[in-house]
Amino acid sequence: MTKSLYAIGGGQMVEAIIRASLKNRAIDSETTYVVDISPNRVRHLAETYHVNASSEFHADALDAADLILLGVRPQDDWAGIAKKIGVSGKKKTLISIVAGVTVKQLTEALGDEDYPIVRIIPNTLTDTGFGVSGAALNGAAKRENVDEFLRSFGKVDYIPEKQIDIYTGYAIAGPNYVYNFYLALTNAGVLGGLSRKQANDIALENLQGAAKMLEITGKHPYELLDINNSAGGVGIAAQHELDASDFAAGVQNAVLAAIKRTTELGKEH
């Protein structure tokens, strides 16, 4: 069942969510309203997705929506916006993607402890159907009211709010680690003598194929490595170099640094 949506903030992430949700028919363009301070963004969203877009806050459209998506930047006046939502008189589920802003902070700004709030960290892989978004619900929010919408732009994992920072640094930043590995692998192919196109195509095939093997076999990566690493062969020679490098530690340290930075950003608001 499609939901009517009122989105506050029309940036790249909100646009990606709307694009995927429209495609998967979780929302309808006629009952989707977006407000953004940039006239260029308003025009772009209206012309591209045929949604209702404006630079002005409209209380009537807010009251008519099933879901409210708060997608402004953490340095913007999110608290003032939340206060406007809280005094509107009707309790609609508020879905917040404002980085670092907690459910408690939103509740205080809304001025209502019983207002339904869902805090999500959306994955940037919205157009693919892959990627997992972490969602934390307060006691007033009901999963059935938001589940179809959240799953329209990827998979969703309902988690305690204390795991939000971990999700941000690991799951949401996850594509960054993959892109970096892909880049390193393709550069290695070019270094070895392949053309850039050859290296790109082969690396993409291997990434997709290896991920599929993990999924369909259910085997541990070590078991799959044993298939490729015959005694004294090419695979085990490459494995030896990887084991001797700081490859694994580099990835792990990057994840921990991302989690740490997420926590720091949250304390700045």
C-alpha positions in Angstrom: 0.0 0.0 0.0 1.5 3.3 -1.0 2.1 6.0 1.6 1.8 9.7 1.3 5.1 11.4 2.1 6.2 14.8 3.3 10.0 15.2 2.9 11.8 18.2 4.5 15.1 18.6 2.8 15.6 17.7 -0.9 19.3 16.8 -1.0 21.0 13.9 -2.7 20.0 11.2 -0.1 16.4 12.3 0.0 16.3 12.3 -3.7 17.8 8.8 -3.9 15.2 7.5 -1.4 12.3 9.2 -3.3 13.6 7.8 -6.7 13.8 4.2 -5.4 10.5 4.5 -3.5 8.6 5.8 -6.5 10.2 3.0 -8.7 9.0 0.4 -6.2 5.6 2.0 -5.7 5.9 2.5 -2.0 5.0 6.1 -2.6 3.2 8.0 -5.4 4.3 11.2 -7.0 0.9 12.8 -6.6 1.0 12.4 -2.8 4.7 13.1 -2.3 5.6 16.6 -1.1 9.2 17.9 -0.8 10.3 21.2 0.7 13.8 22.6 0.2 15.3 26.0 0.6 17.1 25.8 -2.8 14.9 26.9 -5.8 17.2 24.8 -8.1 16.6 21.7 -6.0 12.8 22.3 -5.9 12.7 22.7 -9.7 14.9 19.6 -10.3 12.8 17.4 -8.0 9.5 18.6 -9.5 10.6 18.3 -13.1 12.4 14.9 -12.7 10.0 13.0 -10.4 6.7 15.0 -10.9 6.4 15.4 -7.1 5.0 18.4 -5.3 8.0 20.6 -4.5 8.3 23.9 -2.8 10.6 26.2 -0.9 7.8 27.0 1.6 6.7 24.9 4.6 3.1 23.8 4.1 1.2 22.7 7.3 -1.7 21.3 5.3 0.5 19.0 3.2 2.3 18.0 6.4 -1.0 17.1 8.1 -2.1 15.1 5.1 1.0 12.9 4.9 1.3 9.4 6.3 5.1 9.7 6.8 7.4 12.6 7.4 11.0 12.3 6.2 13.4 14.7 7.9 16.4 15.0 5.7 18.1 18.2 6.5 21.8 18.5 7.4 22.8 18.2 11.1 24.1 21.8 11.0 20.7 23.1 9.9 17.9 24.1 12.2 16.5 20.6 12.6 15.3 21.3 16.1 13.2 24.3 14.9 11.7 22.1 12.1 10.9 19.4 14.6 9.1 21.9 16.8 6.9 22.9 13.8 6.1 19.2 13.3 5.3 18.7 17.0 2.8 21.6 17.1 1.0 20.6 13.9 -1.5 18.7 16.0 -1.4 15.3 14.2 1.1 12.6 15.1 2.5 11.2 11.9 5.5 8.8 12.0 8.7 10.9 11.7 11.6 9.3 9.9 14.9 11.0 10.5 18.0 10.7 8.5 19.8 13.6 10.2 23.2 12.3 11.1 24.2 12.4 14.7 20.8 13.5 16.0 19.4 11.0 18.5 15.8 10.0 19.1 16.0 11.7 22.5 17.0 15.0 20.9 14.2 14.7 18.4 11.7 13.9 21.1 12.8 17.0 23.1 12.5 19.2 20.0 9.1 17.8 19.1 7.9 18.4 22.7 6.0 15.1 22.8 7.4 11.9 24.4 4.7 9.9 22.6 5.5 11.1 19.1 6.4 8.1 16.8 10.1 8.4 15.6 12.2 6.2 13.4 15.8 7.1 13.1 17.5 5.5 10.1 20.9 5.5 8.6 20.1 4.9 4.9 22.6 3.1 2.6 23.7 4.9 -0.5 23.0 1.8 -2.7 19.3 2.8 -3.0 19.0 2.2 -6.7 20.4 -1.3 -6.6 18.1 -3.0 -4.0 21.3 -4.0 -2.1 22.7 -2.4 1.0 21.3 -2.5 4.5 19.8 0.5 6.3 19.8 0.5 10.1 16.5 1.6 11.7 15.9 2.4 15.4 12.3 2.9 16.5 11.1 4.6 19.7 8.3 3.1 21.7 5.6 4.9 19.9 6.6 4.0 16.4 5.2 0.8 14.7 7.3 -1.2 12.4 4.3 -2.1 10.1 3.8 1.6 9.4 7.3 2.1 7.9 8.5 -1.3 6.8 7.3 -1.3 3.2 8.6 2.2 2.7 12.0 1.5 4.2 12.4 -1.7 2.1 11.6 0.1 -1.1 15.1 1.6 -1.1 17.1 -1.4 0.1 17.1 -3.9 2.9 16.5 -2.9 6.5 17.8 -4.1 9.9 15.8 -3.0 13.0 18.5 -2.3 15.6 18.8 -0.7 19.0 19.9 3.0 18.7 23.2 2.3 20.4 24.3 0.4 17.2 23.6 3.4 14.9 27.2 4.6 15.0 28.5 1.1 14.2 26.1 0.8 11.3 27.1 4.2 10.0 30.9 3.4 10.0 30.5 -0.2 8.8 27.4 -0.8 6.8 26.7 2.7 5.4 30.3 3.4 4.6 30.6 -0.1 3.3 30.5 0.8 -0.4 33.6 3.0 0.2 35.7 0.0 1.2 34.5 -2.0 -1.8 35.2 0.9 -4.2 38.7 1.2 -2.9 39.3 -2.5 -3.2 38.0 -2.4 -6.8 40.2 0.5 -7.6 43.3 -1.2 -6.2 42.5 -4.4 -8.0 42.0 -2.7 -11.4 45.2 -0.7 -11.0 47.0 -4.0 -10.3 45.6 -5.4 -13.6 46.8 -2.4 -15.5 50.2 -2.7 -13.7 50.4 -6.3 -14.8 49.8 -5.4 -18.5 46.0 -5.4 -19.1 44.2 -2.5 -20.6 42.0 -0.4 -18.3 38.8 -1.8 -19.8 40.0 -5.4 -19.4 41.0 -4.8 -15.8 37.7 -3.1 -15.0 35.6 -5.8 -16.6 37.5 -8.7 -15.0 37.5 -7.1 -11.5 33.7 -6.4 -11.7 33.0 -10.0 -12.7 35.2 -11.3 -9.9 33.6 -9.0 -7.3 30.1 -10.0 -8.4 30.9 -13.7 -8.8 32.7 -14.0 -5.5 29.9 -12.3 -3.6 27.4 -14.7 -5.3 29.5 -17.7 -4.3 29.5 -16.7 -0.7 25.7 -16.3 -0.9 24.8 -19.5 -2.7 27.3 -21.9 -1.1 27.1 -20.6 2.5 30.7 -21.6 2.8 33.3 -19.8 4.9 35.7 -17.7 2.8 38.6 -19.9 3.9 36.8 -22.9 2.3 36.4 -21.0 -1.0 40.0 -19.8 -0.8 41.1 -23.5 -0.6 39.4 -24.1 -3.9 41.7 -21.5 -5.6 44.8 -22.1 -3.5 46.3 -25.3 -4.7 49.7 -26.5 -3.4 52.5 -24.5 -4.7 50.2 -22.7 -7.1 49.4 -19.2 -8.2 46.6 -18.5 -5.7 48.6 -19.5 -2.6 51.5 -17.3 -3.8 49.1 -14.3 -4.0 47.6 -15.3 -0.6 51.1 -15.3 1.0 51.6 -11.7 -0.1 48.2 -10.6 1.2 48.8 -12.3 4.5 52.2 -10.6 4.8 50.7 -7.2 4.1 48.6 -4.8 6.2 45.6 -5.3 3.9 43.3 -6.8 6.6 44.4 -4.4 9.3 43.9 -1.5 6.9 40.3 -2.3 6.2 39.6 -3.0 9.9 41.3 0.3 11.0 39.3 2.2 8.3 36.0 0.8 9.7 37.0 1.6 13.3 38.0 5.2 12.3 34.7 5.7 10.5 32.7 4.5 13.6 34.8 6.8 15.8 34.2 9.8 13.6 30.5 9.1 13.5 30.4 9.2 17.3 32.4 12.4 17.4 30.0 14.1 14.9 27.0 13.0 17.1 28.6 14.8 20.1 28.9 18.1 18.1 25.1 18.6 18.0 
